[in-house]
Amino acid sequence: MIYKRLGVLCGLFLFLLLVPIDIAAATSVNGLDDRNVLITYYGTNDETLANVYFLDSTLSGLFEHVEIIDLKSVRKADIEKQDIIIYYATKEGANIEKLNLFTDFKGEVLGVGKEAKTLPQFRDWEFLGMKSIHRIGDFELNYPIDLLSVKPSATARVLVQGQQFSKEYPVMIQDGRNSFITISSLFAEGRNVISAAFFDLFQLSKPNTHPAYIRLEDISPMSDPEYVYEAADYLLDRDIPVYLAVIPVYVNPESDEIVTLSDKPKLTKVLKELVDRGAYVISHGYTHMYGNEQETGEGFEFWDSILNQPITTINPKDKPEKIMTEDQFLNKKEYEQYIQGVERVETEYINGKLENSIHSLTRLGLAPTSFEAPHYTMSSNGYQVTSHYFSAIFGQIQASDKDWQVMFSPLFISKPSLLNGMILYPETIGFVDPASANPILDIEKSLNQVLQVPGSVIGGFYHPYLGKEYGLDYLKQMVALIENVPNVEWIELKNEKHVVKTDLVEIVTSGNGEIEVKSELSWLTIIKDKFAEDSLEKYLWIIVIVTAIFVMLFIIHIVTLRMRYRKRLFKETKHG
């Protein structure tokens, strides 16, 4: 297969070096409240940051202006320009001088976490110590969670109640302009109840529609075109937008087998037909695997799942090393320089993968309009790099640079600061899991929880390969659940403003229902892409190029000799 591909281009012997280009997301989330919101926090551990990122991703789906500043960096000028301030703290020892900066603030204040009680606005509140609850609102928790017990004043109102057996404890309480959330973990089981309560807490109008989408997941060169077509055709016939999460290259690390979409003309033809009918292509990575961990579709691509850390090698054959910790260095400066070096490698790796994915899909007439990270895993630096190429991203958010399992999904279309301007279309109801005893019931339970939140996104996915064993039964049941939701609105990406861009490709959805593709891809780009796919093929291409050059030089030499011979023969004839 490799040699067949090499033969097509054996006459080419120059290649183009590509350079990544930064883009700014050209999108905005419409209909948002224009008040300024500041989220400040004390603590740097993963749990603190995950909760802060959840607050940011949720509130950026409700407010136009949301910023995050850690407490030690907050200045009085930062506070004065705000309408709403949210302070998250579970750690003791916050700087009193910093806390006192909030004393004269006249806007709305929300404290979150047990140590937020140290904020000046809550010094007169009566806190009664830690309790445990097993229910939030109407939601039964799988595991009890701790709560800071508060005795409400006569003027306070309880927006969310917690319960432990027969006893009730306030979870969200409001007293005038000051409010408090008494639990520390927001992004796990209590996220739906908390997200819904924000509308009342901040006096926001409640949307009466639910945006929705279904992704057809993990479409790779090994996918059966029949099942892909059947699933997509069913959705399109029901006027449901189709989102195709496509992986351009399949790699089997055990056999070193590489298969590209161009090697699968039937599948490519199906995908192009679906795109012509209005389907959207999502770039789902390039190979959906890293190193030799697992084959395409099973492995992680932008996260080292074995060492549970960011990417540290560019060549998939190189063995990654565990990232060193700060205590292994003499000083902080040396450690920061080391981390910068690690991030440079990760950046180069991700640049190459994203460019190869965008270019290979566009070249086949499958121009991507958005991105989805394999298994939703990516470091904060990875999100920064990705935002230079894409303005829209689907899925969940990885909230830790140390553990990929620290992950969550907000319930609104939003622009989280962690994503550096990218618009997130969250996955909220899961997927059809054939390993479950009742996968549709699982989706229905998740859907019912999501529907507690006004304006929440109904986002899920389905694997087309399930058609082999189950036909379209599961997909039809999934669609029926969503279609039964009152005022559901299927998300049409082409009606939003988005851009996908490299130095050779620009794909723009202008918001008027059109998708414009500008491409300067050439055959030279193919060589670069082939170099990125496999080191063996790289050396074979070098051999082809060198051989072609020598053949060309040999031909030039022969032509030159013949011309000299003819010239001499002409002179001899003329003088003879």
ZIMO-V28995 format. One record per residue. N is the residue number from 1. RES is the residue in three letters. PSI is psi in whole degrees, -180 to 180 (* if undefined). Layout:
N:RES:PSI / N:RES:PSI
This chain:
1:MET:-43 / 2:ILE:-43 / 3:TYR:-32 / 4:LYS:-43 / 5:ARG:-36 / 6:LEU:-36 / 7:GLY:-29 / 8:VAL:-33 / 9:LEU:22 / 10:CYS:-18 / 11:GLY:-5 / 12:LEU:138 / 13:PHE:24 / 14:LEU:152 / 15:PHE:157 / 16:LEU:134 / 17:LEU:127 / 18:LEU:146 / 19:VAL:128 / 20:PRO:149 / 21:ILE:137 / 22:ASP:143 / 23:ILE:154 / 24:ALA:137 / 25:ALA:130 / 26:ALA:28 / 27:THR:163 / 28:SER:152 / 29:VAL:121 / 30:ASN:160 / 31:GLY:29 / 32:LEU:153 / 33:ASP:139 / 34:ASP:11 / 35:ARG:149 / 36:ASN:130 / 37:VAL:130 / 38:LEU:128 / 39:ILE:117 / 40:THR:154 / 41:TYR:161 / 42:TYR:119 / 43:GLY:144 / 44:THR:7 / 45:ASN:169 / 46:ASP:-39 / 47:GLU:-43 / 48:THR:-50 / 49:LEU:-37 / 50:ALA:-42 / 51:ASN:-38 / 52:VAL:-43 / 53:TYR:-35 / 54:PHE:-46 / 55:LEU:-44 / 56:ASP:-47 / 57:SER:-32 / 58:THR:-49 / 59:LEU:-27 / 60:SER:-8 / 61:GLY:-2 / 62:LEU:-30 / 63:PHE:147 / 64:GLU:-35 / 65:HIS:104 / 66:VAL:129 / 67:GLU:155 / 68:ILE:129 / 69:ILE:127 / 70:ASP:154 / 71:LEU:-40 / 72:LYS:-19 / 73:SER:-6 / 74:VAL:136 / 75:ARG:162 / 76:LYS:-36 / 77:ALA:-33 / 78:ASP:-37 / 79:ILE:-41 / 80:GLU:-27 / 81:LYS:3 / 82:GLN:153 / 83:ASP:-32 / 84:ILE:135 / 85:ILE:133 / 86:ILE:126 / 87:TYR:119 / 88:TYR:126 / 89:ALA:129 / 90:THR:-3 / 91:LYS:139 / 92:GLU:162 / 93:GLY:17 / 94:ALA:145 / 95:ASN:122 / 96:ILE:-39 / 97:GLU:-38 / 98:LYS:-43 / 99:LEU:-36 / 100:ASN:-17 / 101:LEU:-23 / 102:PHE:-3 / 103:THR:-46 / 104:ASP:8 / 105:PHE:129 / 106:LYS:-3 / 107:GLY:-165 / 108:GLU:139 / 109:VAL:133 / 110:LEU:119 / 111:GLY:139 / 112:VAL:129 / 113:GLY:154 / 114:LYS:-33 / 115:GLU:0 / 116:ALA:-12 / 117:LYS:-16 / 118:THR:-8 / 119:LEU:142 / 120:PRO:-34 / 121:GLN:-18 / 122:PHE:12 / 123:ARG:-22 / 124:ASP:-1 / 125:TRP:156 / 126:GLU:107 / 127:PHE:136 / 128:LEU:11 / 129:GLY:-178 / 130:MET:140 / 131:LYS:175 / 132:SER:140 / 133:ILE:155 / 134:HIS:1 / 135:ARG:139 / 136:ILE:118 / 137:GLY:-126 / 138:ASP:7 / 139:PHE:123 / 140:GLU:123 / 141:LEU:146 / 142:ASN:-33 / 143:TYR:142 / 144:PRO:148 / 145:ILE:154 / 146:ASP:153 / 147:LEU:144 / 148:LEU:113 / 149:SER:133 / 150:VAL:137 / 151:LYS:111 / 152:PRO:147 / 153:SER:173 / 154:ALA:-25 / 155:THR:-6 / 156:ALA:157 / 157:ARG:139 / 158:VAL:118 / 159:LEU:-34 / 160:VAL:133 / 161:GLN:141 / 162:GLY:161 / 163:GLN:140 / 164:GLN:105 / 165:PHE:-120 / 166:SER:-6 / 167:LYS:142 / 168:GLU:144 / 169:TYR:138 / 170:PRO:134 / 171:VAL:-42 / 172:MET:121 / 173:ILE:139 / 174:GLN:131 / 175:ASP:98 / 176:GLY:-126 / 177:ARG:-3 / 178:ASN:133 / 179:SER:163 / 180:PHE:135 / 181:ILE:120 / 182:THR:-7 / 183:ILE:156 / 184:SER:-29 / 185:SER:112 / 186:LEU:-28 / 187:PHE:-3 / 188:ALA:-118 / 189:GLU:-27 / 190:GLY:4 / 191:ARG:-37 / 192:ASN:-46 / 193:VAL:-44 / 194:ILE:-45 / 195:SER:-41 / 196:ALA:-37 / 197:ALA:-21 / 198:PHE:-31 / 199:PHE:-44 / 200:ASP:-40 / 201:LEU:-43 / 202:PHE:15 / 203:GLN:52 / 204:LEU:144 / 205:SER:142 / 206:LYS:124 / 207:PRO:150 / 208:ASN:12 / 209:THR:160 / 210:HIS:113 / 211:PRO:146 / 212:ALA:154 / 213:TYR:157 / 214:ILE:126 / 215:ARG:141 / 216:LEU:112 / 217:GLU:152 / 218:ASP:49 / 219:ILE:112 / 220:SER:175 / 221:PRO:-17 / 222:MET:0 / 223:SER:146 / 224:ASP:119 / 225:PRO:-29 / 226:GLU:-45 / 227:TYR:-34 / 228:VAL:-46 / 229:TYR:-45 / 230:GLU:-46 / 231:ALA:-47 / 232:ALA:-40 / 233:ASP:-39 / 234:TYR:-44 / 235:LEU:-46 / 236:LEU:-37 / 237:ASP:-22 / 238:ARG:13 / 239:ASP:34 / 240:ILE:122 / 241:PRO:140 / 242:VAL:129 / 243:TYR:116 / 244:LEU:108 / 245:ALA:103 / 246:VAL:135 / 247:ILE:113 / 248:PRO:-27 / 249:VAL:132 / 250:TYR:133 / 251:VAL:129 / 252:ASN:108 / 253:PRO:-22 / 254:GLU:-40 / 255:SER:-5 / 256:ASP:19 / 257:GLU:134 / 258:ILE:126 / 259:VAL:129 / 260:THR:165 / 261:LEU:-32 / 262:SER:-19 / 263:ASP:-7 / 264:LYS:76 / 265:PRO:-34 / 266:LYS:-45 / 267:LEU:-44 / 268:THR:-41 / 269:LYS:-42 / 270:VAL:-46 / 271:LEU:-41 / 272:LYS:-39 / 273:GLU:-41 / 274:LEU:-39 / 275:VAL:-41 / 276:ASP:-27 / 277:ARG:0 / 278:GLY:2 / 279:ALA:150 / 280:TYR:138 / 281:VAL:130 / 282:ILE:127 / 283:SER:111 / 284:HIS:53 / 285:GLY:-168 / 286:TYR:-45 / 287:THR:-10 / 288:HIS:37 / 289:MET:158 / 290:TYR:128 / 291:GLY:-138 / 292:ASN:28 / 293:GLU:-57 / 294:GLN:166 / 295:GLU:170 / 296:THR:135 / 297:GLY:-24 / 298:GLU:-36 / 299:GLY:172 / 300:PHE:151 / 301:GLU:-35 / 302:PHE:21 / 303:TRP:139 / 304:ASP:99 / 305:SER:-21 / 306:ILE:-50 / 307:LEU:-4 / 308:ASN:63 / 309:GLN:168 / 310:PRO:166 / 311:ILE:136 / 312:THR:-2 / 313:THR:146 / 314:ILE:-44 / 315:ASN:123 / 316:PRO:-17 / 317:LYS:-17 / 318:ASP:141 / 319:LYS:123 / 320:PRO:151 / 321:GLU:150 / 322:LYS:132 / 323:ILE:132 / 324:MET:156 / 325:THR:165 / 326:GLU:-34 / 327:ASP:-5 / 328:GLN:3 / 329:PHE:157 / 330:LEU:-33 / 331:ASN:171 / 332:LYS:-34 / 333:LYS:-45 / 334:GLU:-40 / 335:TYR:-43 / 336:GLU:-39 / 337:GLN:-39 / 338:TYR:-46 / 339:ILE:-37 / 340:GLN:-38 / 341:GLY:-41 / 342:VAL:-44 / 343:GLU:-32 / 344:ARG:-41 / 345:VAL:-47 / 346:GLU:-42 / 347:THR:-46 / 348:GLU:-42 / 349:TYR:-49 / 350:ILE:-40 / 351:ASN:-49 / 352:GLY:-45 / 353:LYS:-45 / 354:LEU:-42 / 355:GLU:-44 / 356:ASN:-40 / 357:SER:-50 / 358:ILE:-45 / 359:HIS:-45 / 360:SER:-39 / 361:LEU:-45 / 362:THR:-41 / 363:ARG:-28 / 364:LEU:6 / 365:GLY:21 / 366:LEU:51 / 367:ALA:123 / 368:PRO:148 / 369:THR:-4 / 370:SER:-177 / 371:PHE:149 / 372:GLU:121 / 373:ALA:133 / 374:PRO:128 / 375:HIS:16 / 376:TYR:18 / 377:THR:131 / 378:MET:142 / 379:SER:170 / 380:SER:-38 / 381:ASN:-37 / 382:GLY:-41 / 383:TYR:-39 / 384:GLN:-45 / 385:VAL:-45 / 386:THR:-35 / 387:SER:-16 / 388:HIS:-16 / 389:TYR:-36 / 390:PHE:147 / 391:SER:-7 / 392:ALA:140 / 393:ILE:141 / 394:PHE:150 / 395:GLY:-143 / 396:GLN:175 / 397:ILE:128 / 398:GLN:122 / 399:ALA:8 / 400:SER:144 / 401:ASP:5 / 402:LYS:-19 / 403:ASP:115 / 404:TRP:-20 / 405:GLN:-9 / 406:VAL:91 / 407:MET:149 / 408:PHE:170 / 409:SER:120 / 410:PRO:175 / 411:LEU:-3 / 412:PHE:153 / 413:ILE:125 / 414:SER:176 / 415:LYS:76 / 416:PRO:142 / 417:SER:-31 / 418:LEU:-27 / 419:LEU:5 / 420:ASN:46 / 421:GLY:-12 / 422:MET:144 / 423:ILE:129 / 424:LEU:128 / 425:TYR:99 / 426:PRO:150 / 427:GLU:121 / 428:THR:-21 / 429:ILE:4 / 430:GLY:-152 / 431:PHE:168 / 432:VAL:107 / 433:ASP:105 / 434:PRO:-16 / 435:ALA:-15 / 436:SER:151 / 437:ALA:-32 / 438:ASN:82 / 439:PRO:-33 / 440:ILE:-37 / 441:LEU:-38 / 442:ASP:-46 / 443:ILE:-41 / 444:GLU:-41 / 445:LYS:-45 / 446:SER:-41 / 447:LEU:-44 / 448:ASN:-36 / 449:GLN:-43 / 450:VAL:-37 / 451:LEU:-10 / 452:GLN:-18 / 453:VAL:118 / 454:PRO:134 / 455:GLY:9 / 456:SER:150 / 457:VAL:136 / 458:ILE:97 / 459:GLY:124 / 460:GLY:178 / 461:PHE:164 / 462:TYR:137 / 463:HIS:120 / 464:PRO:-27 / 465:TYR:-17 / 466:LEU:-19 / 467:GLY:-25 / 468:LYS:-38 / 469:GLU:-32 / 470:TYR:1 / 471:GLY:-142 / 472:LEU:12 / 473:ASP:-51 / 474:TYR:-42 / 475:LEU:-43 / 476:LYS:-41 / 477:GLN:-38 / 478:MET:-45 / 479:VAL:-42 / 480:ALA:-41 / 481:LEU:-45 / 482:ILE:-41 / 483:GLU:-22 / 484:ASN:-7 / 485:VAL:126 / 486:PRO:138 / 487:ASN:36 / 488:VAL:141 / 489:GLU:117 / 490:TRP:134 / 491:ILE:123 / 492:GLU:107 / 493:LEU:-30 / 494:LYS:-12 / 495:ASN:2 / 496:GLU:163 / 497:LYS:115 / 498:HIS:162 / 499:VAL:141 / 500:VAL:129 / 501:LYS:137 / 502:THR:-171 / 503:ASP:-12 / 504:LEU:-12 / 505:VAL:141 / 506:GLU:121 / 507:ILE:119 / 508:VAL:128 / 509:THR:115 / 510:SER:-4 / 511:GLY:-3 / 512:ASN:17 / 513:GLY:3 / 514:GLU:150 / 515:ILE:119 / 516:GLU:129 / 517:VAL:121 / 518:LYS:125 / 519:SER:133 / 520:GLU:26 / 521:LEU:142 / 522:SER:176 / 523:TRP:-26 / 524:LEU:-32 / 525:THR:-33 / 526:ILE:-41 / 527:ILE:-44 / 528:LYS:-42 / 529:ASP:-41 / 530:LYS:-36 / 531:PHE:-35 / 532:ALA:-22 / 533:GLU:-38 / 534:ASP:135 / 535:SER:-36 / 536:LEU:-46 / 537:GLU:-31 / 538:LYS:-48 / 539:TYR:-36 / 540:LEU:-38 / 541:TRP:-40 / 542:ILE:-43 / 543:ILE:-44 / 544:VAL:-45 / 545:ILE:-48 / 546:VAL:-43 / 547:THR:-43 / 548:ALA:-40 / 549:ILE:-46 / 550:PHE:-37 / 551:VAL:-43 / 552:MET:-44 / 553:LEU:-38 / 554:PHE:-43 / 555:ILE:-44 / 556:ILE:-42 / 557:HIS:-44 / 558:ILE:-45 / 559:VAL:-41 / 560:THR:-44 / 561:LEU:-42 / 562:ARG:-40 / 563:MET:-40 / 564:ARG:-40 / 565:TYR:-45 / 566:ARG:-40 / 567:LYS:-43 / 568:ARG:-39 / 569:LEU:-37 / 570:PHE:-43 / 571:LYS:-42 / 572:GLU:-38 / 573:THR:-41 / 574:LYS:-40 / 575:HIS:-8 / 576:GLY:*
